[in-house]
Amino acid sequence: MKQVTLPGGGTVPALGQGTWKMAERSDRRVGELAALRAGIDLGMTLVDTAEMYADGAAETLVGEAVAGMRDRVFLVSKAYPQNASRERLRRACEDSLKRLATDRIDLYLLHWRGAVPLAETVEAMERLRASGHVRHWGVSNLDSDDMAELVAAGGTGCVANQILYNLTRRGPERDLLPWLDARGIAAMAYSPVEQGRLVRDERLAGVAARHGATLAQVAVAWTLRRDGMIAIPKAGTVEHVRDNRAAADLVLDEADLAALDAAFPPPGAKRPLEML
């Protein structure tokens, strides 16, 4: 499994597991637990969740899934922007820790920018790191101007920015990804198959046929082609998680990448960062 090095040291697998839309139906719980555990066994040991997902139930699901193998897992969770203040972030983090049934979050993210000043969020994150509640902190859905403001506000400890990035959402290539690359900050791509829409996009069919792969595997492999990029597709079944894992071994050559550029052109100018 390709690894991504975080600022300050430490590595994580480039292919992890997302949990957005999980823990929303009780009849899927057994399958979702099995999928998360299977993914960990396959080396997809980075598991991403958030206090927002299923109103905290996704964190509870993750906590149950990693029970007995917590030390093998790199847990990522995210705080609502309204909870990112000096007064509220510690409490939000402690609530997430309880749901996750753990004593630390490996990477804690600001879910998106809200009304709380970034300097205040930086201070609150650094306090959580100093207290051992979190090992690393970062952000999500921040564009390049937001990132520059974050660093100017003292946020040099930020190790990752989780963003919407896939073949149909290539805007970050213009300036945000180069900005992150220049500073060694990891990028995490959520929705690498565009909430399932790329699974049915026949523009991927030619590359998929050449490799004997699925359309989804090509989409995920394309995202993973970049150094410093982590992809976190969601899989609710063991079969699906195995399909995702195979994408990490799929190497796209120059002809493949040229074909995908023709079908999904890179941005010609800066675009505002998109969100789902």
C-alpha positions in Angstrom: 0.0 0.0 0.0 1.3 3.4 -1.0 2.0 5.6 2.1 1.6 9.4 2.7 4.0 11.1 5.1 2.4 13.7 7.3 4.3 16.9 8.3 6.3 16.3 11.4 6.7 12.6 10.5 4.5 9.6 10.6 2.8 7.8 7.7 -0.7 6.8 6.7 -2.0 4.6 3.9 -2.9 6.6 0.8 -6.2 4.6 0.6 -8.4 4.8 3.6 -12.1 4.4 4.4 -14.9 7.0 4.6 -18.0 6.7 6.6 -20.3 9.5 5.3 -23.8 8.1 5.0 -23.0 5.1 7.2 -24.8 4.2 10.4 -28.0 5.7 9.0 -29.9 2.4 8.7 -30.0 -0.3 11.4 -30.4 -3.1 8.8 -27.0 -2.2 7.3 -25.1 -2.1 10.5 -23.7 -5.6 10.5 -22.5 -5.3 6.9 -21.0 -1.9 7.6 -19.1 -3.2 10.6 -17.8 -6.1 8.6 -16.7 -3.8 5.8 -14.8 -1.5 8.1 -13.0 -4.4 9.7 -12.2 -6.0 6.4 -10.8 -2.8 5.1 -8.5 -2.6 8.2 -7.3 -6.1 7.6 -6.6 -5.2 4.0 -4.4 -2.3 5.0 -6.9 0.5 4.7 -6.2 1.5 8.3 -7.1 5.2 8.0 -10.8 5.5 8.9 -12.5 8.9 8.5 -15.7 10.0 10.3 -17.2 13.1 11.8 -19.5 14.3 14.6 -21.9 15.3 11.8 -22.3 11.9 10.2 -25.6 10.3 11.3 -25.6 12.8 14.3 -22.6 11.0 15.8 -23.8 7.5 15.1 -21.1 7.0 12.5 -18.5 7.6 15.2 -20.1 5.1 17.4 -20.1 2.6 14.5 -16.4 3.2 14.0 -15.7 2.8 17.6 -17.3 -0.6 17.6 -15.6 -1.6 14.4 -12.1 -0.9 15.7 -12.6 -2.4 19.1 -9.7 -4.7 19.9 -7.5 -3.3 17.1 -7.4 0.4 18.0 -3.6 0.6 17.8 -3.7 -0.6 14.2 -6.0 2.2 13.1 -5.5 5.9 12.3 -8.7 7.6 13.3 -9.8 10.8 11.7 -12.8 12.8 12.9 -14.2 16.3 12.2 -15.8 19.0 14.3 -18.7 21.3 13.3 -17.5 24.9 12.6 -19.7 26.2 15.4 -17.8 23.9 17.8 -14.4 25.2 16.7 -14.1 27.9 19.4 -12.0 28.0 22.5 -15.0 27.2 24.7 -16.6 24.4 22.6 -13.9 22.5 20.7 -12.6 20.6 23.7 -16.1 19.5 24.7 -16.9 18.5 21.1 -13.7 16.5 20.9 -14.4 14.7 24.2 -17.9 13.8 23.0 -16.3 12.3 19.8 -13.8 10.4 21.9 -16.7 8.9 24.0 -18.5 7.8 20.8 -15.3 6.4 19.3 -14.5 4.6 22.6 -10.9 5.8 22.5 -8.6 8.1 24.4 -7.2 10.0 21.4 -8.1 11.0 17.8 -5.2 10.6 15.4 -6.3 13.5 13.2 -9.0 16.0 14.2 -10.3 18.4 11.5 -12.3 21.5 11.3 -15.1 20.3 9.0 -15.5 23.6 7.1 -15.0 27.2 7.9 -17.6 29.0 9.9 -17.9 32.2 11.9 -15.2 31.3 14.5 -12.0 33.1 13.7 -9.3 30.8 12.4 -6.8 32.0 15.0 -9.2 30.9 17.7 -9.6 27.5 16.1 -5.8 27.1 15.8 -5.4 27.9 19.5 -8.1 25.4 20.5 -6.6 22.7 18.2 -3.1 23.2 19.6 -4.5 22.9 23.2 -6.1 19.6 22.2 -2.8 18.4 20.8 -0.9 19.5 23.9 -3.4 17.7 26.2 -3.1 14.5 24.2 -6.7 14.5 23.0 -5.5 14.6 19.4 -2.2 13.6 17.8 -2.5 15.8 14.8 -5.0 18.4 13.6 -6.1 19.8 10.2 -8.9 21.3 8.3 -11.5 20.4 5.6 -13.0 22.3 2.7 -10.6 25.2 3.0 -9.4 26.9 -0.3 -6.0 28.3 -0.9 -6.8 31.8 0.4 -8.3 30.2 3.6 -5.2 28.1 4.0 -2.9 31.1 3.7 -5.0 32.9 6.3 -4.8 29.8 8.6 -1.0 29.7 8.4 -0.8 33.5 9.0 -2.9 33.0 12.1 -0.4 30.6 13.5 -1.7 27.4 11.9 1.7 25.9 10.9 0.7 22.8 12.8 -2.0 21.9 10.2 -1.1 18.5 8.6 -4.0 17.9 6.2 -6.8 19.5 4.2 -9.7 17.2 3.3 -11.3 18.4 0.1 -13.7 17.3 -2.6 -11.5 16.0 -5.4 -12.2 13.6 -8.2 -12.2 13.4 -12.0 -15.2 15.7 -12.2 -13.9 18.1 -9.5 -10.4 19.0 -10.7 -10.5 22.7 -9.6 -8.0 22.2 -6.7 -5.2 21.3 -9.3 -5.0 24.9 -10.3 -3.7 26.4 -7.1 -4.8 24.6 -3.9 -3.0 21.3 -4.5 0.3 23.0 -5.5 0.0 25.2 -2.4 -0.4 22.2 -0.2 2.4 20.3 -2.0 4.8 23.1 -1.5 4.3 23.0 2.3 4.1 19.2 2.6 0.5 19.3 3.8 -1.4 16.2 2.9 -4.6 16.4 0.8 -7.5 14.0 1.5 -9.9 13.4 -1.3 -13.5 12.7 -0.2 -16.1 11.4 -2.7 -13.4 10.1 -5.1 -16.2 8.5 -7.2 -18.5 11.5 -6.9 -21.0 9.8 -4.6 -21.2 6.9 -7.0 -21.8 8.9 -10.2 -18.4 7.9 -11.7 -19.3 4.2 -11.2 -21.6 4.7 -14.2 -19.6 7.2 -16.3 -18.7 5.4 -19.5 -15.9 7.9 -20.2 -13.9 5.7 -17.9 -14.7 2.5 -19.8 -11.7 2.4 -22.2 -9.1 2.7 -19.5 -11.0 0.2 -17.3 -11.1 -2.3 -20.1 -7.4 -2.1 -20.7 -6.7 -2.9 -17.1 -9.6 -5.4 -16.5 -10.8 -3.0 -13.8 -14.1 -1.4 -12.8 -14.9 2.2 -13.6 -14.8 3.0 -9.8 -11.3 1.4 -9.5 -10.1 3.6 -12.3 -11.6 6.7 -10.6 -9.9 5.9 -7.3 -6.6 5.0 -8.9 -6.6 8.3 -10.7 -7.0 10.2 -7.5 -4.2 8.1 -5.9 -1.8 8.9 -8.7 -0.7 12.1 -6.9 2.0 11.9 -4.2 0.7 13.3 -0.9 -2.9 12.4 -1.7 -5.2 10.3 0.5 -8.5 8.9 -0.8 -11.3 7.9 1.5 -14.1 6.1 -0.5 -17.0 4.7 1.5 -17.8 1.0 1.3 -20.8 -0.6 3.1 -20.1 -4.2 2.2 -17.0 -6.5 2.3 -17.2 -7.0 -1.4 -17.2 -3.2 -2.1 -14.2 -2.6 0.3 -12.3 -5.4 -1.5 -13.0 -3.7 -4.8 -11.8 -0.4 -3.4 -8.6 -2.0 -2.1 -7.7 -3.3 -5.6 -7.7 0.3 -6.8 -4.6 1.0 -4.8 -2.7 -1.6 -6.9 -3.9 -0.2 -10.2 -1.1 1.9 -11.9 -2.3 4.2 -14.6 0.2 4.9 -17.4 0.8 8.0 -19.4 -1.7 6.9 -22.1 -4.3 6.2 -19.5 -3.8 9.6 -17.9 -3.9 11.4 -21.3 -7.2 9.6 -22.1 -8.7 10.7 -18.8 -7.4 14.3 -19.3 -9.2 14.3 -22.7 -12.4 13.0 -21.1 -12.2 15.1 -17.9 -10.2 18.2 -18.8 -8.1 19.8 -16.1 -9.1 23.4 -15.1 -7.9 26.2 -17.3 -8.3 28.8 -14.6 -8.8 29.0 -10.8 -12.2 27.8 -9.6 -13.6 28.2 -6.1 -13.3 25.0 -4.1 -16.4 22.9 -4.4 -18.1 21.1 -1.5 -20.7 18.4 -1.1 
